[in-house]
Amino acid sequence: MNSPSVLMIGADPYALRACEVHDVEPVLLCNSGAYDSGRIRMPAGGTMIRVDDVTNPEDLLGGLYRAGMGGRTFDAVQTTWEFSVVTAAVLSQALGVRGMDPEVALHFRDKSLQKARLAEAGIPVARTEVVHDLYDVSEVRFDFGSAVLKPIAGGGTTSTSVVRDRAELEKLSRECRENKETSRTFLLEEFVEGDEWMAEGIVHDGEILFFGLGAYTEPCLAAINGQEPLSLRRLDPTSEADAYAAAEPVVRGAIAALGLRDSVFHMELFHERETGRIVFSECAARRGGALTQEQVMAKFNVDLGEAALLCAIGRKPQLDVKVNPSVVGCAGLYGPAGTIISYPDTDQVLALPDVAYVQLWVPPGATLNNKFSASADMLGAVMLISDSVAEFDQRVIETRQWFGSRLAVAEPVLTSGQRWEWVRRQWPERNYSDGLFSRA
């Protein structure tokens, strides 16, 4: 019997690894960033095709045909890339193979449709108002104390901001016009005070096989607005059973209402501290970022990349959930604006107390921005496994301080002389002389 084949849109190293384990042939359509990274490990017999835009069906089909795979039959279409969820669903229907229903996919992308459906199903969700065109907000109702303005189908916290009154909304509208922003359809959402939780889960044939909770040390948007480094940890089903009991009805109710059948998911929730109420924020039909894959493996012994592949091709993931009683979480690593000269390597970071895993995403020679504008704007991240929450919080601080003290970033916009002074301050033991040669 021939091995199953999957058309994979966007590079997912863990799904690719699962292809090798389960004898699935992947044909990967990836963007230039992934193609040029040099970090994609294709299984033997797999095919990687570079395309300009993994959200564009024309580019995807063109890439297949140029590679001589036009008209080929696949067993499924799969993506972990947020912005390709609807594209993958539409493409699966066009090719006549397994994939997500386009209407279901749309409700996992368009936040206004998603929240409307959940409100109709009785799921606690924040009030919203659609901003059909941010260029003109004159007809937009603003009856919130504070609100969050976000793209109608964004990802992470990109282009997301807190709006406190109509004047701020109109200011953002003017800036959008002045900057000639192309994304103009937004959602205005009631600001919900409370802790920000997340649920990572697996659905097969409409049944939730597994979900595990996590929590940001502070709400993601607050960290972005205040330019504070992000960290988060997984919640324990035993010691924090109350959190699971409170969240489970919302998680299960939301997935049922949205009609997800075979996929992993990443759900954001708000926990109101005073009332204990769980309020739905949003949900994506893919796993979360920021070392989510690694944390869920370390905490629950669940491989979300493998589950995503198996669900896509119609196989039920065989889970062996084992809860690690230790505190598992991750912390983003950041740096000041400028050009990265050097930083500690992976082995040095792994030698630190409680560090179980590290990924460094921005190579030396690259440039860091003067501020981060999205939850994924990190130099790298570490996964920590500690004995207690207090110890985890302390390790986050210590690891960042250690890494920051060994991170060399050349300050931006300096003259040549100023840069030489910076180099001499950075490495006083080195000799970068600029003398004149004299005759003997």
C-alpha positions in Angstrom: 0.0 0.0 0.0 1.3 3.4 -0.9 2.2 5.8 1.9 -0.3 8.7 2.4 0.8 12.1 1.2 0.0 15.5 2.6 0.2 18.9 1.0 1.6 21.1 3.7 1.3 24.9 3.5 3.9 26.6 5.6 6.8 25.0 7.3 6.1 23.2 10.6 9.2 21.3 11.7 7.3 19.1 14.2 4.6 18.1 11.6 7.5 17.3 9.2 9.1 15.2 11.9 5.8 13.4 12.4 5.7 12.7 8.6 8.9 10.7 9.0 7.7 8.8 12.0 4.4 7.9 10.5 5.6 7.3 6.9 3.7 10.2 5.4 5.1 11.9 2.3 5.0 15.7 2.6 5.0 18.2 -0.2 5.8 21.5 1.5 4.8 24.8 0.0 6.8 27.4 2.0 7.5 31.1 1.9 10.9 32.6 1.1 11.7 33.3 4.8 11.4 29.6 5.7 13.1 28.5 2.5 16.1 30.8 3.0 16.4 30.0 6.7 18.4 26.8 6.2 16.7 25.3 9.2 14.0 23.1 7.5 14.7 19.4 7.8 12.7 17.6 5.1 12.0 13.9 5.6 13.5 11.5 3.0 11.2 11.5 0.0 9.6 14.8 0.9 9.5 17.8 -1.5 10.0 21.5 -0.6 8.7 24.1 -3.0 9.3 27.8 -2.5 6.4 30.2 -3.3 6.1 33.9 -2.8 2.8 33.9 -0.8 1.5 30.9 1.2 -1.8 32.7 1.6 -2.5 33.0 -2.1 -4.1 30.0 -3.9 -2.7 31.2 -7.3 0.9 31.1 -5.9 0.3 27.7 -4.3 -1.2 26.1 -7.4 1.5 27.7 -9.6 4.2 26.3 -7.4 2.7 22.8 -7.7 2.4 23.0 -11.4 5.9 24.4 -12.0 7.2 21.5 -9.9 5.4 19.0 -12.2 2.8 18.2 -9.5 -0.2 19.8 -11.2 -3.2 17.5 -10.9 -1.5 15.3 -8.4 -3.8 13.7 -5.7 -3.0 14.2 -2.0 -4.6 12.6 1.0 -5.0 15.9 2.8 -4.1 19.5 3.0 -2.6 20.8 6.3 -1.3 24.0 7.7 0.0 25.4 11.0 0.3 28.9 9.5 -2.4 31.2 10.9 -2.9 33.3 7.8 -3.2 30.2 5.5 -6.0 28.4 7.4 -8.8 29.6 5.0 -6.5 29.2 2.0 -5.8 25.6 2.9 -9.5 24.9 3.4 -10.4 26.4 0.0 -7.5 24.6 -1.7 -8.6 21.2 -0.2 -12.0 21.7 -1.7 -10.6 22.7 -5.1 -8.3 19.6 -5.1 -11.1 17.4 -3.8 -9.1 16.1 -0.8 -9.4 16.1 3.0 -9.3 19.5 4.7 -11.2 21.8 6.9 -14.5 23.1 5.7 -14.0 26.7 4.4 -16.9 28.1 6.5 -15.4 26.6 9.7 -12.0 27.9 8.7 -13.4 31.4 8.2 -14.9 31.4 11.7 -11.5 30.6 13.1 -10.0 33.7 11.3 -12.7 36.4 11.3 -13.0 37.5 14.9 -16.3 39.2 14.4 -18.0 36.1 12.9 -16.3 34.0 15.6 -17.6 36.1 18.5 -21.0 36.5 17.1 -21.4 32.7 16.8 -20.3 32.1 20.3 -22.5 34.8 21.8 -25.4 33.2 20.0 -24.4 29.9 21.5 -24.4 31.4 25.0 -20.6 31.4 25.5 -19.4 34.3 27.7 -17.7 36.7 25.2 -16.7 40.3 25.2 -19.0 42.8 23.4 -17.8 43.9 20.0 -18.3 46.4 17.2 -17.1 45.9 13.7 -15.1 48.8 12.2 -15.7 48.2 8.5 -13.2 50.9 7.5 -10.7 52.3 9.9 -10.3 55.3 7.5 -13.7 56.5 8.6 -15.0 55.8 12.1 -17.7 58.5 12.2 -20.5 55.9 12.3 -18.8 53.5 14.7 -20.5 53.2 18.1 -18.1 53.6 21.0 -20.1 52.6 24.1 -17.2 50.9 26.0 -15.3 52.1 29.1 -12.1 51.0 27.3 -11.8 48.8 24.2 -9.2 46.8 22.2 -8.9 47.6 18.5 -7.6 44.6 16.5 -7.5 43.5 12.9 -10.6 41.5 12.0 -8.4 38.5 11.1 -5.0 39.1 12.5 -2.5 37.0 14.4 -0.7 37.4 17.7 -1.0 41.1 18.8 0.1 42.7 15.6 -1.6 46.1 15.1 -3.6 45.7 18.3 -4.0 48.6 20.7 -6.1 49.7 23.7 -8.5 52.5 22.9 -9.8 54.5 25.9 -12.3 56.8 24.2 -13.7 58.1 20.9 -10.9 60.7 20.6 -8.3 57.9 20.6 -10.2 55.9 18.1 -10.4 59.0 15.8 -6.6 59.5 16.3 -5.9 56.0 15.2 -8.2 56.5 12.2 -6.2 59.5 11.1 -2.9 57.7 11.6 -4.2 54.8 9.5 -5.1 57.2 6.6 -1.8 59.1 6.9 0.2 55.9 6.8 -1.9 54.5 3.9 -2.4 51.3 5.8 -3.8 48.6 3.6 -5.6 46.6 6.4 -8.6 48.7 7.2 -11.3 46.3 8.6 -11.0 46.0 12.4 -12.9 44.9 15.5 -13.5 47.0 18.5 -13.8 44.8 21.5 -14.8 45.5 25.1 -11.7 45.5 27.3 -11.9 42.7 29.8 -9.9 43.0 33.1 -8.4 39.8 34.4 -5.7 37.2 33.9 -5.1 35.9 30.4 -5.2 32.2 30.0 -4.8 29.9 27.0 -5.9 26.4 26.1 -4.1 24.1 23.7 -6.1 21.2 22.5 -6.7 18.4 20.0 -10.0 17.6 18.3 -10.7 14.4 16.4 -14.0 13.7 14.7 -15.5 16.6 16.7 -14.4 15.3 20.0 -11.8 17.1 22.2 -9.3 14.4 23.0 -7.1 16.7 25.1 -6.7 20.2 26.3 -4.2 21.8 28.6 -4.2 25.3 30.1 -1.6 28.0 30.4 -1.3 31.5 31.7 0.6 34.6 30.8 2.4 36.2 33.8 0.6 39.4 32.7 -1.9 39.9 29.9 -0.2 39.8 26.5 -1.5 43.1 25.3 -0.5 44.9 28.5 3.1 43.5 28.1 3.2 44.7 24.5 1.9 48.2 25.3 4.3 48.5 28.3 7.1 46.9 26.3 7.6 44.4 29.1 9.1 40.9 28.2 6.6 38.1 27.9 6.6 35.0 29.9 4.0 32.3 30.5 3.6 28.9 32.2 1.4 25.8 31.9 -1.3 25.3 34.5 -1.3 22.0 36.4 -4.5 19.9 36.2 -4.0 18.7 39.8 -2.7 21.6 41.8 -4.8 24.1 39.7 -7.8 21.9 39.2 -10.1 24.8 39.9 -8.8 26.5 36.8 -9.6 23.5 34.6 -13.1 23.1 36.1 -13.8 26.8 35.4 -12.4 26.8 31.8 -13.6 23.4 30.6 -17.3 24.4 29.8 -16.1 27.4 27.8 -13.5 25.5 25.9 -15.8 22.6 25.0 -18.7 24.9 24.3 -16.6 27.1 22.0 -15.1 24.3 20.0 -18.6 22.7 19.5 -20.2 26.0 18.4 -17.4 26.7 16.0 -17.7 23.3 14.4 -14.1 22.2 14.5 -13.7 18.5 13.5 -10.1 17.4 13.1 -7.4 19.8 14.2 -5.3 21.2 17.0 -6.4 24.5 18.5 -5.1 27.5 20.4 -7.7 29.4 22.5 -7.3 32.6 24.5 -9.4 33.2 27.6 -9.9 35.8 30.2 -10.2 34.9 33.9 -12.0 37.7 35.8 -10.3 37.8 39.2 -13.2 39.2 41.2 -15.9 36.9 39.8 -13.9 33.9 38.7 -15.9 34.0 35.4 -14.1 32.8 32.2 -14.7 35.0 29.2 -13.8 33.7 25.7 -11.3 35.9 23.8 -10.5 34.2 20.5 -9.5 30.8 19.1 -7.2 29.6 16.2 -7.2 26.3 14.4 -3.5 25.8 14.9 -1.2 25.5 17.9 0.1 28.5 19.8 3.5 30.1 19.4 6.3 30.9 21.9 7.5 27.3 22.4 4.0 26.0 22.9 4.9 22.8 21.2 7.8 22.2 23.5 6.0 23.2 26.7 3.0 20.9 26.0 5.4 18.0 25.3 7.3 18.7 28.6 4.2 19.2 30.7 1.7 16.8 29.3 3.7 14.4 27.1 1.6 15.5 24.1 3.0 16.2 20.6 0.8 18.8 19.0 2.7 18.7 15.7 2.2 15.0 15.4 -1.5 15.4 16.4 -2.0 18.1 13.7 -0.6 15.8 11.0 -2.6 12.8 12.1 -5.9 14.7 12.4 -5.3 16.2 9.0 -5.0 12.7 7.3 -7.9 11.3 9.3 -6.1 9.2 11.9 -6.9 9.4 15.6 -3.9 10.5 17.6 -3.0 7.9 20.2 -2.3 10.0 23.3 -0.4 9.0 26.4 -1.0 12.0 28.6 1.5 12.1 31.5 1.4 15.3 33.6 4.8 16.5 34.8 4.3 17.9 38.4 7.0 20.5 37.9 6.3 24.0 36.7 6.8 24.3 33.0 6.8 27.6 31.1 8.8 29.8 28.8 10.3 33.3 28.7 11.0 35.5 25.7 14.5 36.9 25.2 14.8 40.4 24.0 17.5 43.0 23.3 17.9 46.7 22.7 17.6 48.3 19.3 20.6 47.9 17.0 22.7 45.3 15.1 23.3 42.1 17.0 27.1 41.4 17.3 27.0 38.3 19.5 25.2 36.5 22.2 25.6 33.2 24.2 25.2 30.0 22.2 22.6 27.3 22.8 24.9 25.1 24.9 25.7 28.1 27.2 22.1 28.9 27.8 21.2 25.2 28.3 23.8 25.1 31.1 21.8 27.6 33.2 19.6 26.3 36.1 16.2 25.0 35.1 16.7 25.7 31.4 15.3 22.7 29.5 15.3 24.1 25.9 16.2 27.2 24.0 15.5 28.6 20.5 17.4 31.6 19.1 15.5 32.9 16.1 17.4 36.1 15.2 21.0 35.4 14.0 24.0 37.6 14.8 24.3 40.4 12.2 20.5 41.0 12.1 18.9 44.2 13.4 16.6 44.5 16.3 13.8 47.1 16.3 13.6 49.9 18.9 10.4 48.3 20.2 8.5 45.0 19.8 5.0 45.3 18.3 3.8 41.7 18.4 3.9 38.7 20.8 6.3 36.9 18.4 8.9 39.7 18.2 11.6 38.0 20.2 15.3 37.4 19.8 14.6 33.9 21.2 13.0 32.0 24.0 13.8 29.6 26.8 11.7 26.8 28.3 12.1 26.5 32.0 11.2 23.5 34.3 11.2 24.5 37.9 10.0 23.0 41.3 7.6 25.9 42.1 5.9 28.9 40.6 8.1 31.2 42.8 11.2 29.5 41.6 10.0 29.7 38.0 9.4 33.4 38.3 12.9 33.9 39.8 14.5 31.8 37.0 12.9 34.0 34.4 14.5 37.1 35.9 17.9 35.4 36.4 18.0 33.9 32.9 17.1 37.2 31.2 19.7 39.1 33.3 22.4 36.6 32.5 21.6 36.6 28.8 21.3 40.4 28.6 24.7 40.9 30.3 26.3 38.8 27.5 24.3 40.2 24.6 26.3 42.6 22.4 24.1 44.9 20.2 25.7 47.8 18.4 23.7 51.0 19.1 21.8 52.3 16.0 22.5 55.5 14.1 26.1 56.1 15.3 28.9 57.8 13.4 32.0 55.8 12.7 33.8 57.4 15.6 31.0 56.8 18.0 30.8 53.2 17.0 34.5 52.7 17.7 34.0 54.2 21.1 31.1 51.8 21.6 33.3 48.8 20.6 36.1 49.9 23.0 33.6 50.2 25.9 32.2 46.8 25.0 35.5 45.0 24.9 38.1 47.1 26.7 40.6 44.2 26.7 40.8 44.2 22.9 43.2 46.4 20.9 41.7 48.3 18.0 44.6 50.7 17.6 44.5 53.6 15.1 48.1 54.9 15.3 50.7 56.1 12.8 53.6 54.0 11.7 56.9 55.5 12.6 60.4 55.0 11.1 62.8 53.1 13.2 
